[in-house]
Amino acid sequence: MASASSRRWTDLLTCRQVLNIMVILGFMFNYMLRVNLTIAIVDMVVDNGNSTSANVTNSTSTGHPRFAWDTQIKNDILGSFFWGYILTELPGGRMAEIVGARKIFGGGMLAASVLTILTPASCHIHHYAVIGLRAVLGFFLGATWPAILPMAAKWIPPMERSKFIANMMASSLGAAITLPVCGFLISSLGWPSVFYFTGAIGLIWSILWFVLVFDSPAEHPRITEEERTEIETKIADGEGGKGVKPSTVPWVRIFTSLPVWAIVITHGCSVFGYFTVVNQLPTYMKDVLHFNIKNNGLLSSLPYLGKYLMAIIASWLADKLRRSGKLSTTVTRKVFTTFALLVPAVLMIIQAIWGENSALSVTVFTASLFFNGAVTAGYLSNGLDIAPNFSGTIFGMANTLSSLGGWVSTQIVAVLTKESSTFDTWKFVFWILVFTYAFGCLFYLIFGTGKLQTFNSVEAHPKDDKELQPLKSKAELDKEKEILA
């Protein structure tokens, strides 16, 4: 552990602040590695190609080859990411609880970055090579998301965790940045540069992650005694004392816990709506309203930027309300979850009735994602409230269901609009979104809670059945230190 004199170069930033910065950048680059292909493939494929082979038939304006991949092949390539992604959500969360989030998150990003750099080469082999590579890339990135919650359980005091979880929404910021940056790279240097650039960024971040980030304050070689004591004391006080983490996962108690299923089901409903709005409704704008939102860089980025902005605002407000004691953890989570899901439900009702207006539709879609950003102050942080020792496992369960939701939304839209993509057929999609958002909201209102669950620890503590308490202020901690001294 570093002394004050040996930490002069880091005096401007605490170890916890460095962790926050690295997590924000990590989720930005995580999503960059995920969506880069969706942008580049537009320039990679010959228009109206009908061939089922990967033979080069054309070149781009920058001299790079295009491939004759038909619509089915393109969809297989784009969808292959989820084949691997869904497999490692639950194992990734559990492995982070066992070996630490540093290895799981950092290792997943490192492997995905290397695979991204190899993507252009795989394109010249065969489209099956691209499909396999993207599936493996999804396999590694799937483990990264649930890994962050176990790290938050060790580094972030309970009353500050909403703000930390909001860092995950930096993925939206990454998507907003990736759109224009990759567009510039494609027009200037060609589509391969997208993979080399994003892969190199991921590699640099991965190296810095292993140098700067550690699984707990006790393991950090450069943390001061003051910062470590403050973090560990606040976490112990906020969680009701030092509990003993079970050596095995209480699977039966987790799978039969209604508060756990409140998180899992609500997350699935929320992400179902997100995937539908982001991935499917641009098709509605183009086919029904003859307005291609993807061609407008600003309008394409607005939903992502809005969601990240709301995530920050809502999380800051939620933690403030909990610290002040004005709202309990349970009430806070339910209020913000309701806000994040019920408002988009109402907006989808408007869309289902008056959605033939393109300006109104853009406003509705953007606003629905903006308000949905408040989930960081609602159910998304709730796993850390009810079971910090198994928060990765719970989030892995939730993200597995939500990943399935992304595939299901694609199939629903395909079936409903197969014969004709008109406003009358799309109305059914909007009403399904209304029901999904409302059901998720109602389920969480009934079964959600902020109480620490007894299965979190093998020992029963006096505060196990109580909600997390407001943390002691810095002045109170300093006063206690003076008394002990």
Secondary structure, 3 states (H helix, E strand, C coil): CCCCHHHHHHCCCCHHHHHHHHHHHHHHHHHHHHHHHHHHHHHHECCCCCCCCCCEEEECCCCCEEECCCHHHHHHHHHHHHHHHCCCHHHHHHHHHHHCHHHHHHHHHHHHHHHHHHHHHHHHHCHHHHHHHHHHHHHHHHCHHHHHHHHHHHHCCHHHHHHHHHHHHHHHHHHHHHHHHHHHHHHHHCCHHHHHHHHHHHHHHHHHHHHHCCCCHHHCCCCCHHHHHHHHHHHHHHCCCCCCCCCCCCHHHHHCCHHHHHHHHHHHHHHHHHHHHHHHHHHHHHHCCCCCHHHCHHHHHHHHHHHHHHHHHHHHHHHHHHHHCCCCHHHHHHHHHHHHHHHHHHHHHHHHHHCCCHHHHHHHHHHHHHHHHHHHHCHHHHHHHHCHHHHHHHHHHHHHHHHHHHHHHHHHHHHHCCCCCCHHHHHHHHHHHHHHHHHHHHHHHHHCCCECCHHHCCCCCCCCCCECCCCCCHHHHHHHHHHHC
